[in-house]
Amino acid sequence: MGSLERTYQEDANIQKRRWIILIVLNLFTFMSTLDGSIVNIALPVLSKEMGLPIAQIEWVTTGYLMAICCFILFFGKLGDIAGIIRIFKIGTIIFIVGSLLCGLSHTLPLLIISRVVQALGASMTMANSQGILTDIFPAKERGRALGLIGTFVSLGSIAGPSLGGIIISSLGWEYIFWVNVPVGLIAIGMGWKVLPADLIRVKAKIDAPGSSLFAVFIITLFAGLLLGQQAGYGNLWIIVLLAAAVIALAWFIRAELNRPNGLVDLSLFKNPLFSVSLLCGFLVFTANFCFNIIAPFYTQNMLNLSPSSAGFMMMLFPICMVIVAPLSGALSDKIGSELLTFAGLVVMVVAQFGLAWLHEGSSLVIVGVWIAMLGIGSGLFQSPNNSLIMSQVPRTQLGSAGSVNSLVRNVGMVVGITVATTILFHVMSAKAGHRVTGLVPGRPDIFLHGMHAVFITSASICLVAAVLTGWRMFQAKAAKQAEQPAAKH
């Protein structure tokens, strides 16, 4: 084990470079989360080019997110053992190789395999970036730096469809992957110069049984959820897959409780503030990904916008978010995080209900207002919530907490896609009177009927998060009031 006394904060050279290190971390954070969502806008294009229904093409997005969820806890633990900076560096190279392969893949199986390679690299960088940042930045700047990384995570996951729309219409779908190569190479060049050597490595064994059980849980859960959309959830194989997921999760939790050096430290969840903040983050990503999967089809097929115009319209979300998030992060240092997360969720609830009222002839101004409000609400929520999560964790468990935070976010994205498409297809099928897994030509009313149901659901998800956050705020206030009389005595 490395010397715990030595820290990066004592090294003047590293402290001079700390903001450049943050830029490198943020570039890969942005690219790896961007690639979870950038493909969404290309789904209609890929669907036409490959002659496949939406339900099959969706695996290009979900395969990537599923692989990240399978590997992220493993690479968080491996970072503790082999060195978080070393694993981050290897991850950057694998991610760029995967990006290059994706653009060269013109069949669905090849594209999905290339996406899994990309996801391996992405999960190595995601699992360890928060730990690197926490080790390098002094305590007084750590909240702001974590807030910035949280902003880039959210920005990457939300900016995908809008950036993707612009790239596809001007260059072609391959370039949504190839754009990572030059940016990634610049980031690697900077990273090799500024990232220091690892100081701390933990002597522990890789938790192979825990990693395997967790991978089985993720694969069976997501396969069951996604295949259920096509086969129906009453199908015997789907029931078997979902039952296997429940068994694998129960077995994983039981194994981790009895293992001293497990894949994840379950004692983290005993802190209610940590658990509630994590749950709220999950709910917000689920709701935002309902928007992410539906909005490209609404803007292109209902409003008849070109991919680039649809991209610019959806760009309102990340633009508003990138303006509000840093202000919200800085404000949370002064007034605390609870009020800001609550305010953000209330704005998101209003925006999601607004989206549920849109129709074929909606004014572009009204559509833009609701999308911008969703971005403002997310910006208010994300940075303070990330700071709340990481501030609840002892320094020895920051790597573990960082990978759990990233995992929950990615699971939220997959659940959001699943919830959106399951509700969309179910409601569309009921309206059409037969099984529907794509747009029905000449019947925009069928799609709009399904879309309204999806946005009412995502608004309700945000409402649950708002209620939880309101409760958390009330609890924190009550605890402070209880402390004051005790302090006087």
C-alpha positions as CSV (number, residue, x, y, z in Angstrom):
1,M,0.0,0.0,0.0
2,G,1.3,3.5,-0.9
3,S,2.0,6.1,1.7
4,L,-1.2,7.6,3.0
5,E,0.8,10.6,4.4
6,R,1.9,11.8,0.9
7,T,-0.8,13.8,-0.8
8,Y,-1.1,15.6,-4.2
9,Q,-2.1,18.7,-2.3
10,E,1.5,19.0,-0.9
11,D,3.0,19.0,-4.4
12,A,3.2,22.5,-5.7
13,N,3.7,21.4,-9.4
14,I,0.5,19.3,-9.3
15,Q,-1.4,22.1,-7.6
16,K,-0.3,24.4,-10.5
17,R,-1.7,22.0,-13.0
18,R,-4.9,21.0,-11.1
19,W,-7.3,23.0,-13.3
20,I,-5.8,21.6,-16.5
21,I,-6.2,18.1,-14.9
22,L,-9.9,19.0,-14.4
23,I,-10.3,20.0,-18.1
24,V,-8.8,16.5,-19.1
25,L,-11.2,14.7,-16.7
26,N,-14.1,16.8,-17.9
27,L,-13.4,16.2,-21.6
28,F,-13.6,12.4,-21.2
29,T,-16.5,12.7,-18.8
30,F,-18.3,14.7,-21.4
31,M,-17.5,12.4,-24.3
32,S,-18.3,9.2,-22.5
33,T,-21.7,10.4,-21.3
34,L,-22.4,12.2,-24.6
35,D,-22.0,8.8,-26.3
36,G,-24.8,7.4,-24.1
37,S,-27.2,9.8,-25.8
38,I,-25.8,11.1,-29.1
39,V,-27.0,8.0,-30.9
40,N,-30.6,8.7,-30.0
41,I,-31.0,11.4,-32.8
42,A,-29.4,8.9,-35.3
43,L,-31.9,6.1,-34.5
44,P,-34.4,7.2,-37.2
45,V,-31.5,7.5,-39.7
46,L,-30.0,4.1,-38.7
47,S,-33.4,2.6,-38.8
48,K,-33.9,3.6,-42.4
49,E,-30.3,2.8,-43.5
50,M,-30.3,-0.7,-42.0
51,G,-34.0,-1.4,-42.7
52,L,-34.6,-2.4,-39.0
53,P,-37.4,-1.4,-36.6
54,I,-36.8,1.2,-33.8
55,A,-37.0,-1.6,-31.2
56,Q,-33.9,-3.4,-32.7
57,I,-31.9,-0.2,-33.4
58,E,-32.4,0.9,-29.8
59,W,-29.8,-1.7,-28.8
60,V,-27.1,0.6,-30.2
61,T,-27.9,3.0,-27.3
62,T,-28.8,0.5,-24.6
63,G,-26.0,-2.0,-25.4
64,Y,-23.5,0.8,-24.6
65,L,-25.2,1.8,-21.4
66,M,-25.7,-1.8,-20.3
67,A,-22.0,-2.5,-20.7
68,I,-21.1,0.6,-18.7
69,C,-23.4,-0.6,-15.9
70,C,-21.9,-4.1,-15.9
71,F,-18.3,-2.9,-15.6
72,I,-18.3,0.4,-13.7
73,L,-18.1,-1.0,-10.1
74,F,-15.4,-3.5,-11.2
75,F,-13.3,-0.7,-12.7
76,G,-13.9,1.5,-9.6
77,K,-12.5,-1.3,-7.4
78,L,-9.7,-2.1,-9.9
79,G,-8.7,1.6,-9.7
80,D,-8.2,1.3,-5.9
81,I,-6.0,-1.8,-6.4
82,A,-4.0,-0.9,-9.6
83,G,-4.1,2.9,-9.3
84,I,-7.0,5.2,-10.3
85,I,-4.9,7.3,-12.7
86,R,-3.5,4.3,-14.4
87,I,-6.9,2.8,-15.1
88,F,-8.2,6.2,-16.2
89,K,-5.4,6.5,-18.8
90,I,-6.0,2.9,-20.2
91,G,-9.7,3.7,-20.4
92,T,-9.1,6.8,-22.5
93,I,-7.2,4.7,-25.2
94,I,-9.8,2.0,-25.3
95,F,-12.6,4.5,-25.6
96,I,-11.0,6.2,-28.7
97,V,-10.3,2.8,-30.3
98,G,-14.0,1.9,-29.7
99,S,-15.2,5.2,-31.2
100,L,-13.1,4.6,-34.4
101,L,-14.6,1.1,-34.8
102,C,-18.2,2.4,-34.3
103,G,-17.9,4.7,-37.4
104,L,-16.5,1.8,-39.4
105,S,-19.4,-0.6,-38.5
106,H,-22.2,-0.8,-41.0
107,T,-24.1,-3.8,-39.6
108,L,-26.0,-3.9,-36.4
109,P,-24.0,-6.8,-34.7
110,L,-20.7,-5.0,-35.5
111,L,-21.9,-1.7,-34.3
112,I,-23.1,-3.2,-31.0
113,I,-19.7,-5.0,-30.5
114,S,-17.9,-1.7,-31.2
115,R,-20.2,0.1,-28.7
116,V,-19.3,-2.4,-26.0
117,V,-15.5,-1.7,-26.6
118,Q,-16.3,2.0,-26.3
119,A,-18.3,1.3,-23.1
120,L,-15.3,-0.6,-21.6
121,G,-13.1,2.5,-22.0
122,A,-15.9,4.9,-20.8
123,S,-16.6,2.9,-17.6
124,M,-12.8,3.0,-16.8
125,T,-12.8,6.8,-17.0
126,M,-16.2,7.3,-15.4
127,A,-15.4,5.1,-12.4
128,N,-12.2,6.8,-11.5
129,S,-12.5,10.5,-12.5
130,Q,-14.3,11.6,-9.3
131,G,-11.7,9.8,-7.2
132,I,-8.8,11.5,-9.0
133,L,-10.4,14.9,-8.6
134,T,-11.1,14.4,-4.9
135,D,-7.4,13.4,-4.3
136,I,-5.9,16.3,-6.2
137,F,-8.2,19.2,-5.2
138,P,-8.0,20.8,-1.7
139,A,-11.1,20.5,0.4
140,K,-12.1,24.2,-0.1
141,E,-12.3,23.8,-3.9
142,R,-13.5,20.2,-4.0
143,G,-17.2,21.0,-4.0
144,R,-16.9,23.4,-7.0
145,A,-14.7,20.9,-8.9
146,L,-17.1,18.0,-8.2
147,G,-20.0,20.3,-9.2
148,L,-18.2,21.0,-12.5
149,I,-17.7,17.3,-13.3
150,G,-21.4,16.7,-12.4
151,T,-22.3,19.5,-14.8
152,F,-20.3,17.9,-17.6
153,V,-21.9,14.5,-16.9
154,S,-25.4,16.0,-17.3
155,L,-24.3,18.1,-20.2
156,G,-22.9,15.1,-22.0
157,S,-25.9,13.0,-21.5
158,I,-28.4,15.8,-22.5
159,A,-26.4,17.5,-25.3
160,G,-26.2,14.2,-27.4
161,P,-29.4,14.6,-29.5
162,S,-28.8,18.2,-30.3
163,L,-25.1,17.9,-31.2
164,G,-25.9,14.6,-33.0
165,G,-28.6,16.3,-35.1
166,I,-26.1,18.9,-36.3
167,I,-23.3,16.4,-37.0
168,I,-25.6,13.9,-38.9
169,S,-27.2,16.5,-41.2
170,S,-23.8,18.0,-42.1
171,L,-21.4,15.0,-42.1
172,G,-23.3,11.7,-41.7
173,W,-24.0,9.4,-38.8
174,E,-20.4,7.9,-38.7
175,Y,-19.1,11.2,-37.5
176,I,-21.0,11.2,-34.3
177,F,-18.4,8.6,-33.2
178,W,-15.4,9.8,-35.2
179,V,-15.7,13.3,-33.6
180,N,-14.4,11.6,-30.4
181,V,-11.1,10.7,-32.0
182,P,-9.4,14.1,-32.5
183,V,-10.9,15.5,-29.3
184,G,-9.8,12.3,-27.4
185,L,-6.3,12.4,-28.8
186,I,-5.8,16.0,-27.7
187,A,-7.2,15.1,-24.2
188,I,-4.8,12.1,-24.0
189,G,-1.8,14.2,-25.0
190,M,-2.7,16.7,-22.2
191,G,-3.5,13.9,-19.7
192,W,-0.1,12.2,-20.2
193,K,1.6,15.5,-19.5
194,V,-0.4,16.7,-16.5
195,L,-1.7,13.6,-14.7
196,P,0.7,12.5,-11.9
197,A,1.6,9.0,-10.9
198,D,-0.6,7.1,-8.5
199,L,0.3,7.6,-4.8
200,I,-2.1,5.1,-3.3
201,R,-2.9,1.5,-4.1
202,V,-4.9,-0.8,-1.9
203,K,-3.7,-4.4,-1.4
204,A,-6.9,-6.4,-2.1
205,K,-8.1,-9.1,-4.4
206,I,-10.5,-8.5,-7.3
207,D,-14.0,-9.5,-6.2
208,A,-14.6,-11.9,-9.2
209,P,-17.8,-13.5,-7.7
210,G,-19.3,-10.1,-6.9
211,S,-18.4,-8.7,-10.3
212,S,-19.9,-11.8,-12.1
213,L,-23.1,-11.7,-10.0
214,F,-23.5,-8.0,-10.7
215,A,-23.0,-8.4,-14.5
216,V,-25.6,-11.2,-14.5
217,F,-28.0,-8.9,-12.6
218,I,-27.5,-6.0,-15.1
219,I,-27.7,-8.2,-18.3
220,T,-30.8,-10.2,-17.2
221,L,-32.6,-7.1,-16.0
222,F,-32.0,-4.9,-19.1
223,A,-32.4,-7.8,-21.5
224,G,-35.8,-8.6,-19.8
225,L,-36.9,-5.0,-19.8
226,L,-35.9,-4.3,-23.4
227,L,-36.9,-7.6,-25.0
228,G,-40.2,-7.4,-23.1
229,Q,-41.2,-4.3,-25.2
230,Q,-41.1,-6.6,-28.3
231,A,-42.3,-9.9,-27.0
232,G,-44.6,-8.6,-24.2
233,Y,-44.0,-9.0,-20.5
234,G,-46.3,-12.0,-20.2
235,N,-43.8,-14.0,-22.3
236,L,-42.3,-16.9,-20.4
237,W,-38.7,-16.1,-21.3
238,I,-39.1,-12.5,-20.3
239,I,-40.5,-13.6,-16.9
240,V,-37.5,-16.0,-16.5
241,L,-35.0,-13.2,-17.3
242,L,-36.6,-10.7,-14.8
243,A,-36.8,-13.4,-12.1
244,A,-33.1,-14.3,-12.7
245,A,-32.3,-10.5,-12.3
246,V,-34.0,-10.4,-8.9
247,I,-32.2,-13.6,-7.7
248,A,-28.8,-12.3,-8.9
249,L,-29.3,-9.0,-7.1
250,A,-30.4,-10.7,-3.8
251,W,-27.4,-13.1,-4.1
252,F,-25.0,-10.2,-4.9
253,I,-26.2,-8.1,-1.8
254,R,-25.9,-11.2,0.4
255,A,-22.4,-12.0,-0.8
256,E,-21.2,-8.4,-0.5
257,L,-22.5,-8.1,3.1
258,N,-20.3,-11.1,4.1
259,R,-17.2,-10.0,2.1
260,P,-14.6,-7.6,3.7
261,N,-13.2,-6.4,0.4
262,G,-16.3,-6.5,-1.7
263,L,-17.1,-4.8,-5.0
264,V,-19.1,-2.0,-3.2
265,D,-19.2,-0.9,0.4
266,L,-22.9,-1.3,1.3
267,S,-22.4,0.6,4.6
268,L,-22.5,3.8,2.4
269,F,-26.2,3.3,2.1
270,K,-26.8,3.6,5.8
271,N,-26.5,7.4,5.5
272,P,-30.0,8.5,4.6
273,L,-28.9,11.8,3.0
274,F,-26.5,9.8,0.7
275,S,-29.2,7.3,-0.2
276,V,-32.0,9.9,-0.8
277,S,-29.7,12.1,-2.9
278,L,-28.6,9.1,-5.0
279,L,-32.3,8.0,-5.5
280,C,-33.3,11.6,-6.6
281,G,-30.4,11.6,-9.1
282,F,-31.6,8.3,-10.5
283,L,-35.1,9.6,-10.9
284,V,-34.0,12.8,-12.6
285,F,-31.9,10.8,-15.1
286,T,-34.8,8.4,-15.7
287,A,-37.2,11.4,-16.4
288,N,-34.6,13.2,-18.6
289,F,-34.0,10.1,-20.8
290,C,-37.8,9.8,-21.3
291,F,-37.4,13.2,-23.0
292,N,-34.2,12.3,-24.8
293,I,-35.8,9.3,-26.5
294,I,-39.1,10.9,-27.4
295,A,-38.0,14.4,-28.4
296,P,-36.1,13.4,-31.6
297,F,-39.2,11.6,-33.0
298,Y,-41.6,14.4,-32.0
299,T,-39.4,17.2,-33.5
300,Q,-38.5,15.3,-36.7
301,N,-41.7,13.4,-37.4
302,M,-44.5,15.5,-35.9
303,L,-43.1,19.1,-36.3
304,N,-41.4,18.0,-39.6
305,L,-38.1,19.6,-38.6
306,S,-34.8,18.5,-40.3
307,P,-32.3,16.7,-38.0
308,S,-30.2,19.9,-37.8
309,S,-33.3,22.1,-36.9
310,A,-34.4,19.4,-34.4
311,G,-30.9,19.4,-33.0
312,F,-30.9,23.2,-32.5
313,M,-34.3,23.1,-30.9
314,M,-33.1,20.4,-28.4
315,M,-29.9,22.4,-27.9
316,L,-31.9,24.7,-25.7
317,F,-31.8,22.1,-22.9
318,P,-28.0,21.9,-22.6
319,I,-27.5,25.6,-23.2
320,C,-29.8,26.6,-20.3
321,M,-28.3,23.9,-18.2
322,V,-24.7,24.9,-18.8
323,I,-25.6,28.5,-17.8
324,V,-27.6,27.6,-14.7
325,A,-25.5,24.7,-13.3
326,P,-22.3,26.5,-12.4
327,L,-24.3,29.4,-10.8
328,S,-26.3,26.8,-8.9
329,G,-23.1,25.0,-7.7
330,A,-21.6,28.3,-6.5
331,L,-24.8,29.3,-4.8
332,S,-25.1,25.9,-3.0
333,D,-21.7,26.7,-1.3
334,K,-23.4,29.7,0.3
335,I,-27.0,28.7,1.0
336,G,-26.7,24.8,1.1
337,S,-27.9,22.3,-1.5
338,E,-31.4,21.3,-0.3
339,L,-33.4,24.4,-1.4
340,L,-31.7,24.5,-4.8
341,T,-32.3,20.8,-5.6
342,F,-36.0,21.2,-4.5
343,A,-36.5,24.3,-6.7
344,G,-34.9,22.6,-9.7
345,L,-37.2,19.6,-9.4
346,V,-40.3,21.8,-9.1
347,V,-39.3,23.6,-12.4
348,M,-38.7,20.2,-14.0
349,V,-42.2,19.0,-13.0
350,V,-43.8,22.0,-14.6
351,A,-41.8,21.6,-17.8
352,Q,-42.6,17.9,-18.1
353,F,-46.3,18.5,-17.7
354,G,-46.0,21.3,-20.3
355,L,-44.4,18.8,-22.8
356,A,-47.3,16.5,-22.2
357,W,-49.7,19.1,-23.7
358,L,-47.8,19.4,-27.0
359,H,-49.4,18.3,-30.3
360,E,-48.8,18.2,-34.0
361,G,-49.5,22.0,-34.5
362,S,-47.7,23.3,-31.4
363,S,-45.9,26.6,-31.8
364,L,-42.0,26.2,-31.9
365,V,-41.8,29.0,-29.3
366,I,-43.9,27.0,-26.8
367,V,-41.9,23.8,-27.5
368,G,-38.7,25.8,-27.0
369,V,-40.0,27.3,-23.7
370,W,-40.7,23.9,-22.2
371,I,-37.4,22.4,-23.4
372,A,-35.5,25.5,-21.9
373,M,-37.3,25.1,-18.6
374,L,-36.3,21.5,-18.4
375,G,-32.7,22.6,-18.9
376,I,-33.0,25.3,-16.2
377,G,-34.6,22.8,-13.7
378,S,-31.9,20.2,-14.4
379,G,-29.1,22.8,-14.0
380,L,-30.5,23.9,-10.6
381,F,-30.7,20.3,-9.4
382,Q,-27.5,18.5,-10.7
383,S,-24.5,20.3,-9.2
384,P,-25.9,20.7,-5.6
385,N,-27.2,17.1,-5.7
386,N,-23.7,15.8,-6.8
387,S,-22.0,17.8,-4.0
388,L,-24.6,16.4,-1.5
389,I,-23.8,12.8,-2.5
390,M,-20.0,13.2,-2.4
391,S,-19.9,15.3,0.8
392,Q,-21.6,12.5,2.7
393,V,-18.7,10.1,2.1
394,P,-15.5,9.5,4.1
395,R,-12.3,10.1,2.0
396,T,-11.4,6.4,2.1
397,Q,-14.6,5.5,0.3
398,L,-14.7,8.3,-2.4
399,G,-13.7,5.9,-5.2
400,S,-16.5,3.5,-4.3
401,A,-19.0,6.4,-3.9
402,G,-18.0,7.9,-7.3
403,S,-18.5,4.6,-9.1
404,V,-21.9,4.0,-7.4
405,N,-23.0,7.6,-8.3
406,S,-21.9,6.9,-12.0
407,L,-23.6,3.5,-12.0
408,V,-26.9,4.9,-10.6
409,R,-26.8,7.6,-13.3
410,N,-26.3,5.1,-16.1
411,V,-29.0,2.8,-14.8
412,G,-31.3,5.8,-14.7
413,M,-30.6,6.4,-18.4
414,V,-31.4,2.8,-19.4
415,V,-34.5,2.7,-17.2
416,G,-35.6,6.0,-18.8
417,I,-35.3,4.6,-22.3
418,T,-37.1,1.4,-21.2
419,V,-39.9,3.3,-19.4
420,A,-40.4,5.7,-22.4
421,T,-40.4,3.1,-25.1
422,T,-42.5,0.5,-23.1
423,I,-45.2,3.1,-22.4
424,L,-45.0,4.6,-25.9
425,F,-45.5,1.2,-27.7
426,H,-48.1,0.0,-25.2
427,V,-50.3,3.1,-25.5
428,M,-49.8,3.3,-29.3
429,S,-50.7,-0.4,-29.7
430,A,-53.9,0.1,-27.6
431,K,-54.8,3.2,-29.8
432,A,-54.0,1.4,-33.1
433,G,-55.8,-1.8,-32.1
434,H,-52.7,-4.0,-33.0
435,R,-49.1,-4.4,-31.8
436,V,-47.0,-1.3,-32.7
437,T,-43.2,-1.0,-32.2
438,G,-42.6,2.0,-34.5
439,L,-44.3,5.1,-36.1
440,V,-47.5,4.4,-37.9
441,P,-47.5,6.1,-41.4
442,G,-50.3,8.7,-41.8
443,R,-51.4,8.4,-38.1
444,P,-49.6,11.1,-36.1
445,D,-52.4,10.9,-33.5
446,I,-51.2,7.4,-32.5
447,F,-47.7,8.6,-31.7
448,L,-48.9,11.8,-29.9
449,H,-51.2,9.7,-27.7
450,G,-48.2,7.6,-26.6
451,M,-46.0,10.6,-26.2
452,H,-48.5,12.3,-23.9
453,A,-48.6,9.2,-21.7
454,V,-44.7,9.2,-21.5
455,F,-44.4,12.8,-20.5
456,I,-47.2,12.5,-17.8
457,T,-45.2,9.5,-16.4
458,S,-41.8,11.4,-16.5
459,A,-43.5,14.4,-14.8
460,S,-44.8,12.1,-12.1
461,I,-41.3,10.6,-11.6
462,C,-39.9,14.2,-11.1
463,L,-42.8,14.9,-8.7
464,V,-41.7,11.8,-6.6
465,A,-38.1,13.2,-6.5
466,A,-39.5,16.7,-5.5
467,V,-41.5,15.2,-2.6
468,L,-38.4,13.2,-1.4
469,T,-36.2,16.3,-1.7
470,G,-38.9,18.4,0.2
471,W,-38.8,15.7,2.9
472,R,-35.0,15.7,3.0
473,M,-35.0,19.5,3.3
474,F,-37.5,19.4,6.2
475,Q,-35.4,16.7,8.0
476,A,-32.2,18.8,7.6
477,K,-34.0,21.9,9.0
478,A,-35.4,19.9,11.9
479,A,-31.9,18.5,12.7
480,K,-30.3,22.0,12.7
481,Q,-33.0,23.3,15.0
482,A,-32.4,20.4,17.3
483,E,-28.7,21.1,17.4
484,Q,-29.1,24.8,18.3
485,P,-30.6,24.3,21.8
486,A,-28.1,21.5,22.4
487,A,-25.2,23.9,21.5
488,K,-26.5,26.6,23.9
489,H,-26.5,24.1,26.8
